[in-house]
Amino acid sequence: MNLAVKSVENIEYMIEKIKDKLRMVNAGAVKPSHFDEDMYEELKDLYDMVMKKTAFSPSEMQAIAEELGKLRK
């Protein structure tokens, strides 16, 4: 998968991977359809940061959830 290419499929992939990595309790609230390609670079940056870390504090998880909220359409 080439995440350098903006596509709906890549957005779906990144959102699902972020939700899996964070083990989000309310994962249904974050759907790939809530995001569009205009915010792709920001979403990719967030994805890269999440994938690099092995553990998250509660405050980090809250900050990531807030950032996802800002990136929504």
ROGUTI-459912 format. One record per residue (C-alpha): x, y, z. Coordinates in nm, 3 decimals, decimal comma. Layout:
BEGIN
X/Y/Z;
...
***
This chain:
BEGIN
0,000/0,000/0,000;
0,140/0,337/-0,101;
0,022/0,591/0,154;
0,195/0,870/-0,037;
-0,101/0,860/-0,278;
-0,416/1,043/-0,170;
-0,711/0,807/-0,197;
-1,027/0,708/-0,017;
-0,884/0,359/0,031;
-0,574/0,497/0,202;
-0,786/0,715/0,429;
-0,991/0,409/0,527;
-0,674/0,209/0,591;
-0,513/0,477/0,809;
-0,828/0,538/1,015;
-0,876/0,166/1,079;
-0,511/0,123/1,178;
-0,525/0,422/1,415;
-0,843/0,285/1,577;
-0,684/-0,061/1,613;
-0,360/0,073/1,759;
-0,541/0,294/2,010;
-0,801/0,027/2,091;
-1,060/0,302/2,078;
-1,365/0,231/2,292;
-1,599/0,442/2,081;
-1,449/0,338/1,748;
-1,787/0,369/1,577;
-1,767/0,744/1,620;
-1,461/0,759/1,394;
-1,551/0,647/1,044;
-1,339/0,680/0,732;
-1,633/0,848/0,558;
-1,594/1,141/0,801;
-1,264/1,237/0,638;
-1,184/1,367/0,293;
-0,872/1,405/0,084;
-0,834/1,776/0,171;
-0,694/1,677/0,510;
-0,494/1,381/0,381;
-0,149/1,515/0,474;
-0,257/1,596/0,830;
-0,416/1,253/0,867;
-0,100/1,089/0,729;
0,114/1,279/0,981;
-0,112/1,166/1,265;
-0,105/0,808/1,134;
0,277/0,809/1,116;
0,304/0,936/1,472;
0,058/0,680/1,609;
0,227/0,390/1,430;
0,571/0,483/1,568;
0,464/0,467/1,933;
0,419/0,147/2,129;
0,208/0,284/2,414;
-0,009/0,588/2,481;
-0,096/0,772/2,799;
-0,460/0,864/2,855;
-0,379/1,227/2,778;
-0,208/1,128/2,451;
-0,510/0,923/2,351;
-0,736/1,218/2,428;
-0,517/1,450/2,219;
-0,521/1,208/1,926;
-0,900/1,175/1,947;
-0,930/1,555/1,951;
-0,702/1,585/1,649;
-0,911/1,329/1,460;
-1,215/1,539/1,546;
-1,050/1,848/1,399;
-0,972/1,664/1,076;
-1,331/1,553/1,018;
-1,535/1,705/0,735;
***
